Amino acid sequence: MVSESQALPANRGEVISIRGSVIDVRFNDRLPELYHRLSAGENDEIAIETIGHLDDRTVRGIALNSISGLGRSSTVTDTGKPLQVPVGRRLLGRVFNVFGESVDRKTPIVEGEWRSIHQKPIPIGDRATTSEILETGIKAIDLLAPLERGGKAGLFGGAGVGKTVLITEMINNMVSHYEGISLFCGIGERNREAEELYRDMKEAGVLDNTVLIFGQMNEPPGARFRVGHAALTMAEYFRDDAQQDVLLLMDNIFRFIQAGQEVSGLMGRLPSRVGYQPTLGTELSELEERISNSASAAITSVQAVYVPADDFTDPAAVHTFGHLSSSIVLSRKRASQGLYPAVDPLQSGSKMLTPTIAGKRHYRTAQAVKQTLANYQELKDIIAMLGIEELSQSDRQVVERARRLERFLTQPFFTTEQFTGKAGKLVSLQETLAGCDRILNDEFSDRPERRLYMIGAIDEVKKSDEPGKTDK
């Protein structure tokens, strides 16, 4: 019996131009369609994706891996299909690259269903019409920067402020308390960071309900440019077929824009403002618009965002902010004070924090907390110069409330139990609101502020006042 691949003659062409990762190939028979995967090299190990038609015989492609050994007149074969990745529950606990190949030294995934990395977003008519908050169980985030179910949140923070710990804790809470799936996508991730994250997730016990996919920093820009699309194809299976909520974590969305900038430059396109590619908005939208909810489940994304030179008017930052519904800013100063998670309460925010969506009580409490902490920030200079004794009685009360609020918004994490020796706490939004309201009403003004540090719900303060419990 003759198979389909044997029945159709292979569509082959030859390389006529190489500029970095951009390859021009001339075909004599059929012209490959856009996004088709082309293969070259002795063992077809070089993968090229078609990204443009130059004329009726020539295509332009971007190499997704090393082009070592490729030269002019080299033979290129059209595979007849786009780049594909595997989907299904068999992906859980595994690590992949942009080609859907496992890189965790476990049994390769070959059989089963594979899907194209290029999929259309859910039509507007098929999406849920209500805005809903996704609780994370982390007090500072749920109170001040609540996540939108099916929305996108930006996570701003440099090295050493607890970004990875916050990501692993979100994954743990999603898996253990919401029976959801977590998917981590590393775009331009360092090899060291990827290996450390894999090991941390394994030790925290959250790996079995997580999928990891990486386009590493040492790979060509084509791989970093497409790994986000590959991750979304995997996530869409769990949302649409398994009807499970998915938490998609992307680190770093700026490196996706950077990869597109490299590809655009190699293709010879005229640069736009500040040297960015003229197609920046389109490319980012193609990725971001696939992150959404459906009638039965949702993909909620938390994206690490790098802001070049802290310039929030940079085109990359402006285009990214247009897609975000929440901003979580991690503060190095708070991290140095031991206030973990180091969420900056005054810079973080969310579009969900309105009376109509979050509710009047949540909105009112969050505004009162922010106002108290803002007043404390203004008083810090006076305290540093003159001392707290020089403040008026009302200002002293503001300082006491603010310091107790700062400590109450800290929280022991499940994923750090082995390091801190403290059991992790998952705190509901109602418990967080109740605790903040009671602190704002000076209910704990007679307790040492250290009693509120690294606890879960506010009722744990009373437990520490039981007979036999003493401050140390």
ABEGO torsion letter per residue (X at the ends): XBBAAAABBBBBBBBABBBEABBBBBBABBBBBBGBBBBBEAAGABBBBBABBABAABBBBBBABBABGBBBGBBBBBAGBBBBBBBEAAABGBBBBAAGBBAAGBBBBABEBBBBABBBBBBAAABBABBBBBBAGBAAAAAABBBBBGBBBBBBEBBGAGAAAAAAAAAAAAAAAAGBBBBBBBBGBBAAAAAAAAAAAAAAGAAAABBBBBBBAABBAAAAAAAAAAAAAAAAAAAAAAGBBBBBBBOBAAAAAAAAAAAAAAAGBBBBBGGBBAAAAAAAAAAAAABBBBAABBBBBBBBBBBBGGBAABAAAAAAAAABABBBBBBAAAAAAGBOBABBAAABBBAABBAAAAEAAAAAAAAAAAAAAAAAAAAAAAAAAAEAAABBAAAAAAAAAAAAAAAAABBBBAAAAAAAGBBBBBBBAAAAAAAAAAAAAGAAAABBAAAABGBBBAAAAAAAABBGBBBX
